[in-house]
């Protein structure tokens, strides 16, 4: 049987990926909803300690990719989504682990997209085209899901 925590991660991750792939944005309803649901889950299951754990995960998740946002390489929705997953996962270690997994998946995704664009450009005998940015919600979601899988 699926845990509530896993269900929250699946729900918010799926919604975020769909939004990011469709519109290249992740709504505040999704990111703030993930934060609120994560905090509520941990308060109900762990009381004050759960609240602290969830808030710590939220902060670590937010800070994990903040430098990339400040440098213009990542959107605000991505930062808030990572914070939401941090709240759902709870704790600095789980949130940090999810960020590391997300970075690894994101790197592989970026290489795949660049490789595809290069092959398409070679086949068409054109310069490489397309936005240099890729939707990052799939990588962040995969990072959170991999963390849950590793912890189970």
Backbone bond lengths (Angstrom), bond angles and torsions (degrees), N, CA, C in turn:
res aa  C-N    CA-C-N  psi(-1)  N-CA   C-N-CA  omega(-1)  CA-C   N-CA-C  phi
1 X - - - 1.450 - - 1.529 109.53 -
2 X 1.333 116.37 138.86 1.452 122.06 -177.57 1.533 110.49 -75.74
3 X 1.329 116.03 137.77 1.461 120.09 177.54 1.530 109.59 -77.01
4 X 1.315 115.61 161.40 1.462 121.12 176.97 1.520 109.89 -61.63
5 X 1.310 116.54 -41.59 1.465 121.63 179.78 1.533 110.78 -59.48
6 X 1.314 116.84 -45.46 1.465 121.08 178.22 1.521 110.48 -65.35
7 X 1.319 117.06 -41.19 1.462 120.75 177.41 1.522 112.42 -60.39
8 X 1.328 116.46 -42.17 1.470 120.24 177.36 1.524 110.80 -62.79
9 X 1.327 116.49 -44.34 1.466 119.83 179.66 1.525 111.59 -64.27
10 X 1.324 116.85 -39.79 1.466 119.99 178.10 1.529 111.24 -66.06
11 X 1.327 116.24 -45.16 1.464 120.04 -178.23 1.529 111.36 -63.30
12 X 1.324 116.58 -57.02 1.465 119.16 -175.72 1.521 112.09 -67.38
13 X 1.329 117.40 -33.53 1.455 120.05 176.88 1.514 112.39 -65.56
14 X 1.324 116.30 -44.27 1.463 120.48 179.51 1.524 111.13 -63.24
15 X 1.322 116.69 -45.40 1.465 120.53 179.49 1.533 110.28 -61.91
16 X 1.329 117.27 -44.69 1.467 120.78 -178.72 1.526 111.87 -63.54
17 X 1.324 117.04 -41.81 1.467 120.55 179.71 1.527 110.18 -63.86
18 X 1.312 117.02 -44.67 1.470 120.24 179.15 1.523 110.37 -61.07
19 X 1.329 116.80 -46.76 1.472 120.05 179.20 1.522 111.11 -60.75
20 X 1.323 117.46 -45.91 1.456 121.07 -175.94 1.524 111.53 -66.65
21 X 1.319 117.09 -39.61 1.463 119.33 179.63 1.528 111.87 -71.36
22 X 1.330 116.87 -33.68 1.471 120.43 -179.60 1.522 112.77 -77.00
23 X 1.325 116.60 -46.38 1.468 119.18 -169.17 1.523 114.47 -122.77
24 X 1.326 117.07 -1.26 1.468 122.85 -177.86 1.526 112.06 63.44
25 X 1.337 116.59 22.16 1.458 121.98 174.51 1.530 108.52 -138.80
26 X 1.317 115.39 158.03 1.457 121.56 174.65 1.525 105.67 -121.12
27 X 1.310 116.62 123.81 1.465 120.66 -173.23 1.520 112.17 -68.92
28 X 1.328 114.58 154.08 1.462 120.43 174.42 1.520 110.66 -63.68
29 X 1.345 117.81 -31.06 1.465 120.20 177.22 1.515 110.62 -58.73
30 X 1.304 116.10 -40.01 1.462 120.27 -179.41 1.525 111.20 -72.66
31 X 1.323 116.98 -50.43 1.464 119.71 -175.03 1.526 112.03 -69.83
32 X 1.326 116.92 -45.87 1.465 119.53 179.70 1.526 110.67 -70.59
33 X 1.341 116.49 -32.10 1.461 120.67 174.94 1.521 111.02 -62.99
34 X 1.334 117.00 -41.34 1.464 120.86 177.81 1.523 110.47 -64.08
35 X 1.325 116.64 -42.62 1.461 120.07 178.38 1.528 110.94 -61.13
36 X 1.324 115.95 -49.59 1.469 120.21 -178.47 1.526 111.58 -63.56
37 X 1.326 117.23 -43.55 1.463 120.90 -179.58 1.526 110.94 -64.65
38 X 1.333 116.97 -40.24 1.459 120.59 178.63 1.517 112.17 -64.34
39 X 1.324 116.42 -45.52 1.465 120.45 178.80 1.523 109.86 -63.07
40 X 1.333 117.25 -46.83 1.466 121.10 -179.88 1.527 111.01 -59.92
41 X 1.326 117.09 -45.01 1.461 121.14 178.96 1.529 110.53 -56.74
42 X 1.319 116.65 -48.12 1.464 119.86 -176.40 1.526 112.34 -71.64
43 X 1.322 117.87 -31.74 1.473 120.35 175.50 1.530 109.52 -65.76
44 X 1.328 116.28 -45.03 1.471 120.21 -179.01 1.525 111.13 -65.02
45 X 1.323 117.27 -40.70 1.469 120.23 -176.03 1.520 113.63 -87.73
46 X 1.336 117.58 -20.85 1.459 118.66 -174.61 1.515 116.19 -135.05
47 X 1.321 117.45 5.50 1.462 119.93 178.54 1.522 112.49 62.55
48 X 1.345 115.38 -141.47 1.459 120.39 -178.32 1.519 111.85 -63.47
49 X 1.329 117.00 -38.36 1.466 120.51 177.67 1.532 110.14 -63.73
50 X 1.326 116.44 -38.68 1.458 120.74 176.72 1.517 111.87 -64.08
51 X 1.329 115.91 -40.21 1.466 120.30 176.79 1.523 110.16 -60.40
52 X 1.323 116.46 -47.19 1.462 120.09 179.94 1.514 112.25 -62.11
53 X 1.319 116.28 -43.12 1.454 121.05 179.93 1.522 111.29 -63.00
54 X 1.326 116.19 -43.70 1.457 120.65 -178.93 1.527 111.39 -66.60
55 X 1.324 116.54 -43.14 1.466 119.75 178.97 1.525 111.44 -66.07
56 X 1.327 117.31 -37.29 1.464 120.61 176.72 1.532 110.13 -64.07
57 X 1.334 116.88 -43.68 1.463 120.09 176.85 1.519 111.66 -61.73
58 X 1.335 116.77 -39.97 1.460 122.00 178.56 1.527 110.11 -61.32
59 X 1.324 116.98 -46.87 1.471 121.06 -178.34 1.524 110.97 -64.90
60 X 1.327 116.88 -46.00 1.469 120.18 179.42 1.525 110.15 -62.72
61 X 1.332 117.25 -42.40 1.454 120.71 177.46 1.522 112.33 -60.23
62 X 1.326 116.21 -41.96 1.461 120.76 179.07 1.526 110.91 -65.27
63 X 1.315 116.43 -44.43 1.469 120.44 -176.56 1.528 113.10 -73.80
64 X 1.342 116.75 -22.36 1.465 120.75 -174.16 1.530 113.01 -56.51
65 X 1.319 117.22 -40.90 1.464 120.18 -176.97 1.528 112.59 -116.45
66 X 1.317 117.56 11.94 1.466 120.96 -177.08 1.522 112.13 -58.30
67 X 1.314 118.10 -40.20 1.462 120.34 -179.00 1.528 110.90 -61.27
68 X 1.333 117.50 -37.08 1.464 120.28 179.34 1.528 111.20 -68.28
69 X 1.317 115.82 -35.85 1.468 120.29 175.38 1.529 110.07 -65.01
70 X 1.323 116.53 -46.29 1.464 120.97 -178.83 1.523 112.34 -63.98
71 X 1.335 116.63 -28.51 1.464 120.92 177.75 1.528 112.60 -86.89
72 X 1.344 117.31 -1.73 1.461 121.18 177.15 1.514 114.88 86.46
73 X 1.314 118.17 10.23 1.456 120.70 -177.51 1.519 114.55 -95.84
74 X 1.326 116.92 -1.22 1.461 120.54 -177.15 1.522 107.67 -150.53
75 X 1.319 116.17 147.76 1.454 120.27 -179.25 1.523 113.09 -85.76
76 X 1.310 114.95 163.35 1.456 120.91 178.80 1.519 113.20 -63.38
77 X 1.319 117.24 -33.94 1.463 120.71 177.94 1.514 111.83 -63.05
78 X 1.337 116.54 -35.56 1.461 120.63 178.29 1.527 110.84 -64.59
79 X 1.322 116.12 -42.43 1.471 121.30 179.94 1.527 109.38 -64.48
80 X 1.322 116.45 -44.54 1.465 120.15 -179.55 1.528 111.15 -68.20
81 X 1.331 117.85 -34.26 1.461 120.27 177.27 1.528 110.38 -65.05
82 X 1.327 117.11 -42.89 1.467 120.19 177.89 1.523 110.16 -62.93
83 X 1.322 117.42 -37.30 1.473 121.32 176.35 1.527 110.03 -64.66
84 X 1.325 117.06 -40.91 1.461 121.18 177.91 1.516 111.93 -61.93
85 X 1.330 116.02 -43.53 1.463 118.82 176.93 1.521 110.90 -66.98
86 X 1.331 117.29 -34.66 1.461 119.65 175.61 1.514 111.30 -60.60
87 X 1.335 116.85 -40.39 1.465 121.17 177.92 1.521 110.87 -66.02
88 X 1.326 116.93 -39.60 1.467 120.90 179.57 1.533 110.63 -68.34
89 X 1.324 116.64 -44.69 1.463 120.71 -178.02 1.526 111.30 -71.35
90 X 1.331 116.59 -39.41 1.457 121.32 179.93 1.518 112.54 75.87
91 X 1.317 115.81 132.16 1.457 121.63 175.74 1.505 113.74 89.54
92 X 1.322 114.67 151.80 1.457 121.64 -178.49 1.522 112.03 -68.14
93 X 1.323 117.09 -39.42 1.467 120.23 -176.43 1.525 111.17 -65.55
94 X 1.327 116.84 -48.91 1.468 120.05 -179.12 1.521 111.13 -64.26
95 X 1.321 116.83 -40.96 1.462 120.86 179.52 1.530 110.66 -66.04
96 X 1.314 116.83 -42.21 1.466 120.59 177.50 1.512 112.10 -65.20
97 X 1.342 115.92 -40.30 1.459 120.06 177.64 1.524 110.77 -62.75
98 X 1.331 117.09 -41.55 1.467 120.76 178.45 1.526 110.61 -63.03
99 X 1.323 117.36 -39.24 1.467 120.83 178.89 1.527 110.94 -65.05
100 X 1.323 117.04 -39.44 1.469 120.44 178.14 1.528 110.44 -66.03
101 X 1.329 116.59 -45.65 1.468 119.65 176.28 1.532 110.34 -60.17
102 X 1.336 117.40 -42.95 1.468 121.27 -179.54 1.524 110.67 -61.94
103 X 1.320 117.07 -41.46 1.464 120.33 179.03 1.531 110.76 -64.30
104 X 1.327 116.51 -40.46 1.468 119.92 179.21 1.530 111.08 -65.61
105 X 1.328 115.92 -46.85 1.471 119.79 178.57 1.528 109.80 -64.34
106 X 1.323 117.15 -41.48 1.463 121.09 178.58 1.515 112.18 -61.31
107 X 1.324 116.96 -39.72 1.465 120.35 177.15 1.517 111.96 -63.54
108 X 1.331 115.98 -43.50 1.473 119.68 177.87 1.528 111.13 -65.01
109 X 1.331 115.96 -40.25 1.464 120.55 178.04 1.526 110.77 -63.37
110 X 1.323 116.88 -43.05 1.464 120.50 179.17 1.527 111.01 -62.82
111 X 1.323 116.92 -42.23 1.473 119.66 177.85 1.524 111.33 -63.19
112 X 1.321 116.67 -40.43 1.469 120.25 178.89 1.527 110.73 -64.32
113 X 1.328 117.29 -43.95 1.468 120.82 179.92 1.529 110.15 -64.69
114 X 1.328 116.80 -44.80 1.467 119.49 178.71 1.521 111.28 -62.80
115 X 1.324 116.75 -41.03 1.461 120.40 177.98 1.519 112.04 -62.76
116 X 1.323 116.47 -42.85 1.459 120.84 177.64 1.537 110.71 -62.64
117 X 1.333 117.00 -44.67 1.471 120.52 179.54 1.521 110.91 -63.70
118 X 1.326 117.14 -38.75 1.460 120.68 178.99 1.521 110.23 -65.27
119 X 1.341 117.19 -46.66 1.463 120.19 179.57 1.529 111.61 -61.04
120 X 1.337 115.61 -41.59 1.465 119.95 178.96 1.531 110.58 -63.87
121 X 1.326 116.84 -40.52 1.464 120.47 179.66 1.528 111.18 -66.74
122 X 1.322 116.77 -41.05 1.468 120.52 178.59 1.526 109.78 -64.42
123 X 1.319 117.66 -43.92 1.462 121.32 -179.26 1.520 111.34 -63.49
124 X 1.315 117.22 -35.11 1.470 121.36 -179.41 1.526 112.15 -92.41
125 X 1.323 116.59 -4.67 1.471 122.11 -177.29 1.524 110.73 55.80
126 X 1.322 114.38 47.97 1.459 121.51 179.20 1.521 109.25 -128.94
127 X 1.320 114.22 172.41 1.459 119.01 174.01 1.524 108.76 -73.98
128 X 1.308 116.24 155.23 1.463 120.98 176.95 1.521 108.19 -63.92
129 X 1.340 115.70 130.36 1.463 119.81 -178.52 1.516 110.03 -127.53
130 X 1.282 114.90 173.00 1.456 120.99 179.46 1.513 111.06 110.26
131 X 1.287 114.71 161.55 1.459 121.34 179.29 1.520 110.12 -63.94
132 X 1.334 117.35 140.25 1.463 118.47 177.44 1.529 112.28 -74.11
133 X 1.324 117.30 -9.69 1.458 121.47 -177.21 1.520 110.64 -96.71
134 X 1.328 114.94 147.09 1.453 120.57 175.55 1.526 108.11 -121.57
135 X 1.331 116.99 149.25 1.468 118.64 174.95 1.530 108.67 -61.59
136 X 1.331 116.85 128.64 1.460 120.23 -174.38 1.523 113.42 -102.07
137 X 1.341 118.16 -8.87 1.467 120.32 178.56 1.532 112.12 -57.71
138 X 1.338 119.91 -37.83 1.469 117.94 177.62 1.536 112.86 -60.37
139 X 1.323 116.98 -39.76 1.465 120.45 -179.84 1.527 111.06 -69.34
140 X 1.332 117.14 -42.76 1.464 120.85 179.68 1.521 109.98 -64.41
141 X 1.313 116.24 -43.53 1.464 120.67 178.57 1.523 110.83 -62.84
142 X 1.318 117.18 -44.89 1.461 120.55 178.00 1.526 110.61 -60.50
143 X 1.325 117.24 -39.52 1.460 120.64 178.08 1.509 112.59 -60.52
144 X 1.332 116.52 -42.73 1.469 120.81 178.32 1.522 110.41 -67.18
145 X 1.322 116.81 -44.27 1.463 120.26 -179.50 1.528 111.11 -64.30
146 X 1.332 117.36 -40.62 1.462 120.24 178.26 1.530 110.86 -64.33
147 X 1.318 116.44 -36.29 1.464 119.90 177.23 1.514 110.95 -63.83
148 X 1.325 116.95 -44.95 1.466 120.26 177.26 1.528 110.53 -62.12
149 X 1.317 116.60 -40.62 1.463 120.43 179.56 1.528 110.49 -64.92
150 X 1.321 117.25 -42.26 1.458 121.17 -179.86 1.527 112.40 -66.09
151 X 1.342 116.06 -29.30 1.466 120.42 -178.58 1.519 113.12 -85.33
152 X 1.336 117.25 -11.51 1.470 118.79 -177.25 1.510 112.47 -92.07
